[in-house]
Each structure stands twice: as structure tokens, then as C-alpha cells.
Amino acid sequence: MSRPVLVLVPTDGGVTALSAVPGIEPLRYDPDAPLPAAAREAEVLVVAGLAVQRQLDAMRELPKLRLVQTISAGTDQWHGRLPAGVALSNARGAHGGSTAEWAVGALLALYREIPQFLTDAAAGRWEQRQTGTLAGRRVLILGAGDLGTALRRRLEPFETEVSMVARRARPGVHTLDEVADLLPHHDAVVVMLPLTDELRGLVDAAFLARMPDGAILVNAARGPHVVTSALLAELESGRLRAALDVTDPEPLPPGHPLWRAPGLLLTPHVGGMTTGVSQRIWSVIARQLDQYVRDGRPENLVG
């Protein structure tokens, strides 16, 4: 009988979840501490979202490492930084539903002016007025993966018209080359793309200028997709509104202009942080590692 695959895991919950996967031997490690002695036999490293450099340094101590598995869908902090011959797999499927839910909530809050009503309530003002609505809006989703498709499913019951964009052409999905022509015809744009060098700064002044007056930008992906200074200029002019769950810089420092920007709904990168998120993450990772043990190719391989 072959020996089980040793997998380094950064949490106790992960050890418990992966203990049920046949052919896997999970070993707990602390991302902020030296690796345990037995770690040199590890073939898989599950990386936490923090202490990135420490975990990159630790990889040099793992001669048998063949796979790095993330606990997030985003993998930009690991691209081009892994040792030669080491594959990368993400947790796509764990966060799509909750992040899509956040995006719907953000759009509803802005269209129905919930932040202003909360301000009115805090001041004891009873001021009835007509608001916008999500029904009948044209929403452009940049990203047709797990997050984008989850958002589409949640938006369509609100009687919205949804268009989708992906990096690669496919039936019913536009490509990034078409975005400039699509922007003027949509009331809201939701960014759900992975962060790559090509897509860094995608939402710049020219991009925003093509959005119609009164449109809403939603960023549920990564902060560097958006040129912050360009967005601030549009918000301060009152021409556009926005909802950001991610920012550039992040975390947003005290005193940054985004804190006081008009027409902005701002949350601290909590789109995927909902009840049950840990169970969803480890369920996806368990499935990925089961596939790795069986044929060496997890479904969520990146690149």
C-alpha cells in the first residue's frame, strides 16, 4: 500500500476536514512559525491568506512539494512566485454565492438609497421620496466564472438584463475587447475578474468616462482592478456611484479620501465572510485534494 500524501494545513478545522479524505495525511502548521520537522515530506501545502512571504519562504524547505492549494478563489499574490514544478489550485466554488449575495445587496442598497435613509433615521428625519429600483436595470458583469455566474442567477429574478464578459470567448459571453462598446449601454458594472497584470487598472478614467451618467460601479474582485484616483474624481463630481468591497490600497488607511467620498458604499472585504464559510472552503479543498490523490490534477488548477 502506498503512503498517504502529506498535506500541510494552516488550521485545526482544516485538519479535521481533510482527515476524512482517503489517501491524505493532514499535518497542522502555523504560517507564522517554523515548519514542523515532518513537513519536509509534504507534497501539498494549503496556504493561508496572510503571512504570504513567510509561506513562500517555507516552500524552499519542502523538497517534495508539488501543489499549493489556496483557501481563496483569488491567487494573485502567488502568481509567478512558486518554486519550479509546483502547481497552484484555488478554492473556486467556496465564495461565489456569498460574494454574489453581497453584490446584489450593494446594488439594492444604492438603488433604494438605504444609506441615506439610515442617515435620515439617525437624525430623526422622516422624509419620503421616490428611489431607483433594480428592476429593468442593465447590469454588465465582468467575469463569467463562479462569482459571475452566481451573480447572474441572483440578479435575473429582479427582472434585470444581464450581460457577461470573460477573458476568453464563449457562447453568450462577450470578451474584454468588447467592454468599451458595452459600457455606455449598461446601468451598472460589477467587477468579478481575477487580478492579473493585464487587468490591473482596467477600470481607469477612460473606462469610467464611458459609463452613462448615474451608473454604478461595483468591485467585488480586487482593489487594483480600479484606478482609485479616477474613481474618486467621478464620485466627487456626483456623476457616478460605487460600491467597493475591495480597495487600493487595502486595508484602507485612516484619512484616505475614499472614506468620505460621496455616493460610495464601502465594506471591508467581507463579500465571502458569511456563516458557514469555513465549511464551504474545506469542502472544496477536500474535493480538490481527493482529485489530486486520484489523478494528480485538481479541477481548480490555475494557469
MARLUM-411352 format. One record per residue (C-alpha): residue number from 1; residue in one letter; x, z negated, y. Coordinates in steps of 0.2 Angstrom, whole numbers, plus 5000, padded with zeros to 4 digits. Example, Ala and Ser with C-alpha at 12.3 -4.5 7.8 and 13.67 -1.06 7.14 Angstrom:
2
[1, 'A', [5062, 4961, 4978]] [2, 'S', [5068, 4964, 4995]] 
% end
This chain:
303
[1, 'M', [5000, 5000, 5000]] [2, 'S', [5007, 5005, 5017]] [3, 'R', [5010, 4991, 5030]] [4, 'P', [4997, 4989, 5044]] [5, 'V', [5000, 4996, 5061]] [6, 'L', [5006, 4983, 5073]] [7, 'V', [4997, 4983, 5089]] [8, 'L', [5002, 4973, 5104]] [9, 'V', [4986, 4966, 5113]] [10, 'P', [4985, 4958, 5130]] [11, 'T', [4970, 4946, 5127]] [12, 'D', [4963, 4934, 5114]] [13, 'G', [4947, 4944, 5114]] [14, 'G', [4956, 4960, 5111]] [15, 'V', [4965, 4952, 5096]] [16, 'T', [4948, 4946, 5089]] [17, 'A', [4940, 4963, 5091]] [18, 'L', [4955, 4973, 5083]] [19, 'S', [4956, 4961, 5069]] [20, 'A', [4941, 4970, 5061]] [21, 'V', [4949, 4987, 5061]] [22, 'P', [4956, 4992, 5044]] [23, 'G', [4975, 4996, 5044]] [24, 'I', [4978, 4986, 5061]] [25, 'E', [4988, 4970, 5064]] [26, 'P', [4985, 4964, 5082]] [27, 'L', [4998, 4954, 5090]] [28, 'R', [4995, 4944, 5106]] [29, 'Y', [5007, 4947, 5120]] [30, 'D', [5007, 4941, 5138]] [31, 'P', [5011, 4955, 5151]] [32, 'D', [5020, 4943, 5162]] [33, 'A', [5031, 4935, 5149]] [34, 'P', [5044, 4941, 5137]] [35, 'L', [5038, 4950, 5122]] [36, 'P', [5037, 4940, 5105]] [37, 'A', [5051, 4943, 5093]] [38, 'A', [5040, 4953, 5081]] [39, 'A', [5035, 4965, 5094]] [40, 'R', [5049, 4977, 5090]] [41, 'E', [5039, 4983, 5075]] [42, 'A', [5024, 4988, 5086]] [43, 'E', [5018, 5006, 5085]] [44, 'V', [5004, 5004, 5098]] [45, 'L', [5004, 4994, 5115]] [46, 'V', [4987, 4991, 5123]] [47, 'V', [4991, 4989, 5142]] [48, 'A', [4983, 4978, 5155]] [49, 'G', [4978, 4985, 5172]] [50, 'L', [4990, 4973, 5181]] [51, 'A', [5009, 4970, 5179]] [52, 'V', [5012, 4989, 5177]] [53, 'Q', [5031, 4988, 5180]] [54, 'R', [5033, 4974, 5168]] [55, 'Q', [5024, 4983, 5154]] [56, 'L', [5034, 4999, 5157]] [57, 'D', [5050, 4989, 5156]] [58, 'A', [5043, 4981, 5140]] [59, 'M', [5041, 4998, 5132]] [60, 'R', [5060, 5000, 5132]] [61, 'E', [5061, 4986, 5120]] [62, 'L', [5049, 4994, 5107]] [63, 'P', [5059, 5007, 5097]] [64, 'K', [5044, 5011, 5086]] [65, 'L', [5031, 5013, 5100]] [66, 'R', [5021, 5029, 5098]] [67, 'L', [5005, 5026, 5108]] [68, 'V', [5000, 5017, 5124]] [69, 'Q', [4981, 5013, 5125]] [70, 'T', [4974, 5008, 5142]] [71, 'I', [4959, 4997, 5145]] [72, 'S', [4953, 5008, 5159]] [73, 'A', [4947, 5026, 5160]] [74, 'G', [4960, 5029, 5174]] [75, 'T', [4978, 5032, 5169]] [76, 'D', [4986, 5037, 5185]] [77, 'Q', [4998, 5023, 5185]] [78, 'W', [5005, 5028, 5168]] [79, 'H', [5007, 5046, 5170]] [80, 'G', [5025, 5053, 5169]] [81, 'R', [5032, 5035, 5166]] [82, 'L', [5030, 5033, 5147]] [83, 'P', [5045, 5035, 5135]] [84, 'A', [5048, 5052, 5127]] [85, 'G', [5037, 5054, 5112]] [86, 'V', [5024, 5041, 5117]] [87, 'A', [5006, 5047, 5118]] [88, 'L', [4993, 5040, 5130]] [89, 'S', [4975, 5036, 5126]] [90, 'N', [4962, 5029, 5138]] [91, 'A', [4946, 5019, 5137]] [92, 'R', [4934, 5033, 5142]] [93, 'G', [4916, 5028, 5137]] [94, 'A', [4918, 5010, 5142]] [95, 'H', [4914, 5011, 5160]] [96, 'G', [4904, 5026, 5163]] [97, 'G', [4887, 5018, 5163]] [98, 'S', [4891, 5004, 5174]] [99, 'T', [4900, 5014, 5186]] [100, 'A', [4886, 5027, 5187]] [101, 'E', [4874, 5012, 5190]] [102, 'W', [4885, 5007, 5205]] [103, 'A', [4884, 5024, 5212]] [104, 'V', [4865, 5025, 5211]] [105, 'G', [4864, 5008, 5219]] [106, 'A', [4875, 5013, 5233]] [107, 'L', [4866, 5029, 5237]] [108, 'L', [4849, 5020, 5236]] [109, 'A', [4856, 5006, 5247]] [110, 'L', [4862, 5018, 5261]] [111, 'Y', [4846, 5030, 5260]] [112, 'R', [4834, 5015, 5261]] [113, 'E', [4845, 5006, 5274]] [114, 'I', [4846, 4990, 5264]] [115, 'P', [4862, 4983, 5273]] [116, 'Q', [4853, 4985, 5289]] [117, 'F', [4838, 4976, 5283]] [118, 'L', [4849, 4962, 5276]] [119, 'T', [4857, 4961, 5294]] [120, 'D', [4839, 4960, 5301]] [121, 'A', [4834, 4947, 5289]] [122, 'A', [4849, 4936, 5293]] [123, 'A', [4844, 4937, 5312]] [124, 'G', [4826, 4933, 5308]] [125, 'R', [4820, 4951, 5314]] [126, 'W', [4805, 4959, 5306]] [127, 'E', [4807, 4977, 5311]] [128, 'Q', [4798, 4990, 5300]] [129, 'R', [4804, 5008, 5301]] [130, 'Q', [4805, 5024, 5290]] [131, 'T', [4820, 5026, 5280]] [132, 'G', [4828, 5040, 5270]] [133, 'T', [4825, 5042, 5251]] [134, 'L', [4835, 5048, 5236]] [135, 'A', [4820, 5059, 5230]] [136, 'G', [4823, 5078, 5234]] [137, 'R', [4842, 5075, 5239]] [138, 'R', [4855, 5087, 5233]] [139, 'V', [4870, 5077, 5225]] [140, 'L', [4887, 5085, 5221]] [141, 'I', [4896, 5076, 5208]] [142, 'L', [4915, 5079, 5207]] [143, 'G', [4919, 5075, 5189]] [144, 'A', [4910, 5080, 5173]] [145, 'G', [4917, 5068, 5161]] [146, 'D', [4910, 5052, 5155]] [147, 'L', [4907, 5045, 5173]] [148, 'G', [4899, 5061, 5180]] [149, 'T', [4888, 5064, 5165]] [150, 'A', [4882, 5046, 5165]] [151, 'L', [4878, 5048, 5184]] [152, 'R', [4868, 5064, 5182]] [153, 'R', [4857, 5056, 5169]] [154, 'R', [4853, 5042, 5180]] [155, 'L', [4850, 5052, 5196]] [156, 'E', [4839, 5065, 5189]] [157, 'P', [4824, 5053, 5186]] [158, 'F', [4825, 5050, 5205]] [159, 'E', [4820, 5069, 5207]] [160, 'T', [4837, 5074, 5214]] [161, 'E', [4845, 5090, 5212]] [162, 'V', [4862, 5088, 5204]] [163, 'S', [4877, 5100, 5204]] [164, 'M', [4893, 5096, 5195]] [165, 'V', [4911, 5100, 5197]] [166, 'A', [4925, 5099, 5184]] [167, 'R', [4944, 5104, 5184]] [168, 'R', [4940, 5117, 5170]] [169, 'A', [4926, 5130, 5170]] [170, 'R', [4912, 5127, 5158]] [171, 'P', [4893, 5132, 5157]] [172, 'G', [4883, 5124, 5170]] [173, 'V', [4898, 5116, 5179]] [174, 'H', [4907, 5123, 5194]] [175, 'T', [4926, 5122, 5197]] [176, 'L', [4936, 5114, 5210]] [177, 'D', [4939, 5131, 5218]] [178, 'E', [4920, 5132, 5222]] [179, 'V', [4919, 5115, 5231]] [180, 'A', [4922, 5121, 5249]] [181, 'D', [4907, 5133, 5247]] [182, 'L', [4896, 5119, 5239]] [183, 'L', [4899, 5106, 5251]] [184, 'P', [4888, 5112, 5265]] [185, 'H', [4873, 5113, 5253]] [186, 'H', [4873, 5095, 5247]] [187, 'D', [4867, 5079, 5255]] [188, 'A', [4879, 5068, 5245]] [189, 'V', [4895, 5070, 5237]] [190, 'V', [4901, 5057, 5223]] [191, 'V', [4919, 5057, 5218]] [192, 'M', [4922, 5053, 5199]] [193, 'L', [4938, 5063, 5196]] [194, 'P', [4954, 5056, 5188]] [195, 'L', [4968, 5054, 5200]] [196, 'T', [4982, 5067, 5198]] [197, 'D', [4995, 5074, 5211]] [198, 'E', [4984, 5089, 5213]] [199, 'L', [4968, 5079, 5218]] [200, 'R', [4977, 5066, 5229]] [201, 'G', [4970, 5068, 5246]] [202, 'L', [4956, 5080, 5240]] [203, 'V', [4944, 5073, 5252]] [204, 'D', [4953, 5077, 5268]] [205, 'A', [4947, 5081, 5286]] [206, 'A', [4943, 5099, 5281]] [207, 'F', [4933, 5093, 5266]] [208, 'L', [4923, 5081, 5276]] [209, 'A', [4920, 5094, 5290]] [210, 'R', [4911, 5105, 5278]] [211, 'M', [4899, 5091, 5273]] [212, 'P', [4882, 5093, 5283]] [213, 'D', [4878, 5080, 5297]] [214, 'G', [4871, 5064, 5290]] [215, 'A', [4878, 5067, 5272]] [216, 'I', [4885, 5053, 5262]] [217, 'L', [4902, 5052, 5253]] [218, 'V', [4903, 5040, 5238]] [219, 'N', [4920, 5036, 5230]] [220, 'A', [4919, 5028, 5213]] [221, 'A', [4936, 5035, 5207]] [222, 'R', [4952, 5031, 5215]] [223, 'G', [4956, 5027, 5233]] [224, 'P', [4969, 5040, 5236]] [225, 'H', [4957, 5054, 5232]] [226, 'V', [4951, 5051, 5250]] [227, 'V', [4962, 5053, 5266]] [228, 'T', [4957, 5036, 5274]] [229, 'S', [4960, 5041, 5292]] [230, 'A', [4950, 5057, 5290]] [231, 'L', [4935, 5047, 5283]] [232, 'L', [4937, 5034, 5297]] [233, 'A', [4935, 5047, 5310]] [234, 'E', [4919, 5054, 5303]] [235, 'L', [4912, 5036, 5301]] [236, 'E', [4916, 5031, 5318]] [237, 'S', [4908, 5047, 5325]] [238, 'G', [4892, 5042, 5316]] [239, 'R', [4891, 5060, 5308]] [240, 'L', [4894, 5054, 5290]] [241, 'R', [4890, 5038, 5280]] [242, 'A', [4900, 5032, 5265]] [243, 'A', [4900, 5020, 5250]] [244, 'L', [4918, 5015, 5243]] [245, 'D', [4921, 5005, 5228]] [246, 'V', [4940, 5010, 5229]] [247, 'T', [4951, 5012, 5245]] [248, 'D', [4968, 5017, 5250]] [249, 'P', [4976, 5005, 5252]] [250, 'E', [4969, 4994, 5239]] [251, 'P', [4966, 4979, 5239]] [252, 'L', [4961, 4982, 5257]] [253, 'P', [4971, 4971, 5269]] [254, 'P', [4963, 4959, 5282]] [255, 'G', [4960, 4968, 5298]] [256, 'H', [4960, 4986, 5291]] [257, 'P', [4948, 4997, 5301]] [258, 'L', [4938, 5001, 5285]] [259, 'W', [4931, 4983, 5286]] [260, 'R', [4922, 4986, 5302]] [261, 'A', [4918, 5005, 5300]] [262, 'P', [4900, 5009, 5304]] [263, 'G', [4889, 5017, 5291]] [264, 'L', [4900, 5011, 5277]] [265, 'L', [4895, 5001, 5261]] [266, 'L', [4911, 4993, 5254]] [267, 'T', [4913, 4984, 5237]] [268, 'P', [4930, 4978, 5230]] [269, 'H', [4932, 4990, 5215]] [270, 'V', [4918, 4982, 5204]] [271, 'G', [4910, 4998, 5198]] [272, 'G', [4914, 4994, 5180]] [273, 'M', [4914, 4975, 5181]] [274, 'T', [4897, 4971, 5173]] [275, 'T', [4891, 4959, 5160]] [276, 'G', [4897, 4965, 5143]] [277, 'V', [4912, 4975, 5150]] [278, 'S', [4925, 4966, 5139]] [279, 'Q', [4914, 4970, 5123]] [280, 'R', [4912, 4988, 5128]] [281, 'I', [4931, 4990, 5132]] [282, 'W', [4936, 4983, 5115]] [283, 'S', [4923, 4993, 5105]] [284, 'V', [4930, 5009, 5112]] [285, 'I', [4948, 5004, 5109]] [286, 'A', [4944, 4999, 5091]] [287, 'R', [4937, 5016, 5088]] [288, 'Q', [4952, 5024, 5096]] [289, 'L', [4964, 5014, 5085]] [290, 'D', [4954, 5017, 5070]] [291, 'Q', [4956, 5036, 5073]] [292, 'Y', [4975, 5033, 5076]] [293, 'V', [4977, 5025, 5059]] [294, 'R', [4967, 5038, 5050]] [295, 'D', [4975, 5054, 5058]] [296, 'G', [4986, 5049, 5072]] [297, 'R', [4975, 5057, 5085]] [298, 'P', [4963, 5046, 5095]] [299, 'E', [4949, 5055, 5103]] [300, 'N', [4953, 5049, 5121]] [301, 'L', [4971, 5056, 5121]] [302, 'V', [4976, 5060, 5139]] [303, 'G', [4986, 5076, 5144]] 
% end
